[in-house]
């Protein structure tokens, strides 16, 4: 004879598959929305970039005009990055990204990423200290995507590190793997957020920091596409954070470290 409690359990078992289906359907709608939004925003942004290029060459370089043009350019570049993140997020999450892999030296990836974020670091008066091996660390990967991975980590660190703070970028060799480490002395991460940090549309920092919760999920996806993984740790709010990306190497040389500030 079925008890009332048994009946409740049966009802719950029926409800959970339906809940899973609803969640999957909602995720698909979100992915479709992101892809559509990114596509629709590309054309007007392209026109704005062209117009801004013309304005920069036509208007006199007076102090006030220069200040306004610089502000518009920064905001326009930021919008472009957000749209690129939207497009990349939808493509990667839908499994549409095909890596253009080649044998590459991971040190070159870090150098390229530092060049990309240098203006942001300068603007926020951050000290970026890097430490890389003297010998090459070769792997099979997509240089553009791996550069994007490092850029996203450095940009994330810059956003949540106060003006004048310190950010460290290290490349280490550990048991046949290359480990990219980005550490900062910024606002830190609430321990309750760590398990969800790489989920889609989760924003770990304060509202208004210009993050749409796409950068870190992209880091995880790119790392996993290369057979790697990513992790984060923090001693708590106000105590900085550290991100580690672990990638398998094709060759495992004895790596000597070279530091630069």
VENTA-V387696 format. One record per helix or strand of 3 or more residues. SS is the DSSP state (2 for helix, 1 for strand). FROM is the first residue (numbers start at 1). LEN is the number of residues. If there is no record, write none. Layout:
ss & from & len
SS & FROM & LEN
SS & FROM & LEN
//
This chain:
ss & from & len
2 & 4 & 55
2 & 63 & 31
1 & 102 & 4
2 & 106 & 18
1 & 127 & 7
1 & 138 & 4
2 & 143 & 17
1 & 166 & 9
1 & 177 & 8
2 & 191 & 6
2 & 215 & 11
1 & 229 & 5
1 & 241 & 8
1 & 257 & 4
//
